[in-house]
């Protein structure tokens, strides 16, 4: 499998919010600063189609027919270090785990095993993402800002299907490069509306992670936010066909230790 194919195999399993140092307009202090953000909330899936292997020996089926559409719990943790006025690095830890039980409406051949229709079947979907993002402040105005950058994403993914007498799982770990862009509008010093988009696309597949969040600064060290995130993408390669679409309702707490 080529490097690009390996990347988009991971993208198919699916793969942020700009830390409020830039969202809430604090670039007047160019010194390095640490910002921590914990984000959490329910996530729903509107699509999760799988076929492994992606040939005549595999069956394409809807994994969400077994796991259900949700909601499922989710959280993300961000840590950003500001490197002066224009530059910054951010680390993201974003585990995602979904599981449920259903009944197959027709037989499914998955990862070399046959799963019969009409039987109770368990399914789980795991996608743990670790991401390092470099961002550059392209525009900074009193009321709005624009940032661009690149993300290096390491993902660990697994799909597991279990039926009485039959159990198999398919896991995949690898690196995915993503482009990054973010814009923020600040109508007042304590409020900010932030849009973040990460993504990549090629003939083998695509991945997009976008969020819209409303931030409220409650003190010099603390901020809170509410928002929506959509995560969509997939891969169509020799080994794997998988496309999924997730929707998050988010709350977050932001802390600036210094």
C-alpha positions in Angstrom: 0.0 0.0 0.0 1.5 3.4 -1.0 2.0 6.2 1.6 -0.9 8.2 0.3 -3.2 5.1 0.3 -2.2 4.4 3.9 -3.0 8.0 4.8 -6.4 7.8 3.4 -7.2 4.5 4.9 -6.9 6.2 8.2 -8.8 9.2 7.0 -11.7 6.8 6.2 -12.0 5.9 9.8 -12.2 9.7 10.5 -10.4 11.8 11.5 -10.7 21.7 16.5 -11.1 24.5 17.9 -8.6 27.3 17.7 -7.3 27.8 21.3 -8.8 31.1 22.6 -5.4 32.8 22.8 -6.1 34.0 19.3 -9.9 33.7 19.4 -10.2 36.1 22.3 -7.7 38.6 21.0 -4.7 38.4 23.3 -2.0 38.8 20.7 -0.9 42.1 22.3 1.3 40.0 24.6 3.8 38.1 22.3 5.4 36.0 25.1 5.0 32.3 25.1 1.8 31.1 26.9 0.2 27.8 27.7 -3.6 27.4 27.0 -5.5 24.3 28.0 -9.0 23.5 26.6 -11.2 20.5 27.6 -14.1 19.9 25.1 -16.9 17.4 25.6 -20.4 16.6 24.7 -22.6 14.1 22.8 -21.9 12.9 19.3 -24.3 11.4 16.7 -23.5 9.6 13.5 -25.6 10.0 10.4 -23.5 7.6 8.3 -21.0 4.8 8.9 -20.6 2.5 5.9 -18.0 -0.2 5.9 -16.6 -2.9 3.5 -13.5 -4.9 4.4 -12.0 -6.1 2.2 -13.1 -3.7 -0.6 -13.7 -6.4 -3.2 -16.2 -9.2 -4.1 -15.3 -11.1 -0.9 -16.5 -8.3 1.4 -20.0 -7.0 2.0 -20.8 -3.3 2.2 -23.1 -2.6 5.1 -24.1 0.2 7.5 -22.3 -0.2 10.8 -24.6 2.4 12.4 -27.5 -0.1 11.9 -25.8 -2.1 14.6 -24.4 0.6 16.9 -27.3 3.0 16.5 -27.0 6.7 15.7 -26.3 7.9 19.2 -25.8 10.0 21.2 -22.4 8.8 22.4 -20.1 10.5 24.8 -17.0 12.3 23.5 -14.2 14.6 24.6 -11.1 16.3 23.4 -8.2 17.9 25.1 -6.1 20.7 23.6 -2.8 22.2 24.8 -1.4 25.2 22.9 1.9 27.0 23.3 2.2 30.4 21.8 5.5 31.1 20.1 5.4 34.8 19.9 2.9 37.0 18.2 2.4 35.2 14.9 3.2 31.5 15.6 1.8 28.7 17.7 1.8 24.9 18.3 -1.1 22.9 19.5 -1.4 19.3 20.7 -4.8 17.5 20.4 -5.8 14.3 22.1 -9.2 13.1 20.8 -10.4 9.6 21.5 -13.7 8.4 20.0 -15.4 5.1 20.9 -18.8 3.8 19.7 -20.4 0.5 20.4 -23.9 -1.1 20.2 -25.9 -4.2 19.4 -28.3 -4.9 16.6 -29.6 -7.5 14.2 -28.3 -7.8 10.6 -31.0 -7.8 7.9 -28.9 -9.8 5.5 -25.6 -11.9 5.7 -22.4 -9.9 5.9 -18.9 -11.0 5.0 -16.5 -8.8 7.0 -12.7 -9.2 7.3 -12.8 -12.8 6.1 -15.7 -14.0 8.4 -19.4 -14.6 7.7 -22.0 -13.0 9.9 -25.6 -14.4 9.6 -28.8 -12.4 9.3 -31.4 -12.5 12.1 -28.8 -12.9 14.9 -27.9 -10.5 17.6 -24.6 -8.8 16.5 -22.3 -6.5 18.5 -20.3 -3.8 16.8 -17.7 -1.3 18.0 -15.9 1.6 16.3 -12.8 3.2 17.7 -11.0 6.2 16.4 -8.3 7.7 18.6 -6.7 10.8 17.1 -3.5 12.6 18.2 -2.7 15.8 16.3 0.1 18.4 16.3 -0.8 21.6 14.6 1.3 24.5 13.6 -0.6 27.7 13.0 0.4 31.1 11.6 -1.5 34.3 12.1 -2.1 35.6 8.7 -4.4 38.6 9.6 -5.1 40.2 12.9 -7.6 43.1 13.2 -9.3 44.5 16.3 -12.5 42.6 15.5 -11.4 39.6 13.5 -8.5 37.3 12.8 -7.4 34.7 10.2 -5.0 31.8 10.8 -3.6 29.1 8.6 -1.4 26.1 9.2 -0.7 22.4 8.9 -1.5 19.4 11.1 0.3 16.1 11.5 -2.3 13.5 12.7 -1.6 10.1 14.2 -4.6 7.9 14.3 -5.4 4.5 15.8 -8.6 3.0 14.5 -10.4 -0.3 14.9 -13.7 -1.8 13.8 -14.9 -4.9 15.6 -17.9 -7.2 14.9 -19.0 -10.0 17.2 -21.7 -12.6 16.7 -22.3 -15.9 18.6 -19.4 -18.1 17.6 -17.7 -15.5 15.3 -15.6 -12.5 16.2 -13.2 -10.4 14.2 -11.7 -6.9 14.2 -9.8 -4.7 11.7 -7.3 -2.1 13.0 -5.2 0.5 11.3 -2.6 3.0 12.6 -0.9 5.6 10.6 -0.2 9.2 9.8 -2.5 11.7 8.0 -1.5 15.2 6.9 -4.2 17.9 7.0 -4.5 21.6 6.0 -5.8 24.0 8.7 -7.6 27.4 8.6 -9.4 29.3 11.2 -11.3 32.7 11.5 -12.6 34.5 14.5 -14.9 37.5 15.0 -14.8 39.4 18.2 -17.7 41.8 18.7 -16.5 42.7 22.2 -13.4 41.8 24.4 -15.3 39.1 26.2 -17.1 37.4 23.3 -15.8 35.6 20.2 -17.2 33.5 17.4 -14.7 31.1 16.0 -14.8 28.9 12.9 -12.1 26.2 12.4 -11.7 23.9 9.4 -9.2 21.1 8.8 -9.2 18.9 5.8 -7.6 17.0 3.0 -8.9 15.3 -0.1 -7.6 13.1 -2.9 -8.9 10.4 -5.3 -8.6 7.8 -2.6 -10.8 9.7 -0.1 -11.3 12.8 2.0 -11.5 14.1 5.6 -13.0 17.3 7.0 -13.2 18.4 10.6 -15.0 21.8 11.1 -16.4 23.5 14.2 -18.2 26.7 15.0 -17.9 27.9 18.7 -19.1 30.9 20.7 -16.6 31.8 23.4 -17.2 33.8 26.6 -14.3 35.0 28.7 -15.3 34.9 32.4 -12.0 36.0 33.9 -8.4 36.5 33.0 -7.7 32.8 33.3 -11.0 31.1 32.4 -13.3 31.0 29.4 -16.2 28.8 28.3 -17.8 28.0 25.0 -20.7 26.3 23.2 -20.6 25.0 19.7 -21.2 22.5 16.9 -18.7 20.2 15.1 -19.0 18.1 12.0 -16.6 15.4 11.1 -16.9 13.7 7.7 -14.8 11.6 5.4 -13.9 8.3 4.1 -11.6 6.1 2.0 -12.2 3.9 -1.0 -9.0 1.9 -1.5 -8.1 -1.7 -2.2 -8.2 -2.9 1.3 -10.9 -0.8 2.8 -14.1 1.1 2.0 -15.4 3.2 4.8 -17.2 6.5 5.0 -18.6 8.1 8.1 -20.3 11.4 9.2 -20.4 12.6 12.8 -22.1 15.6 14.5 -21.1 17.0 17.9 -22.8 19.3 20.3 -20.0 20.8 22.4 -19.2 22.6 25.6 -15.6 23.5 26.6 -13.7 25.0 29.4 -10.5 27.0 28.8 -7.7 27.6 31.3 -4.6 29.8 31.1 -2.1 28.8 33.8 0.0 31.8 33.1 
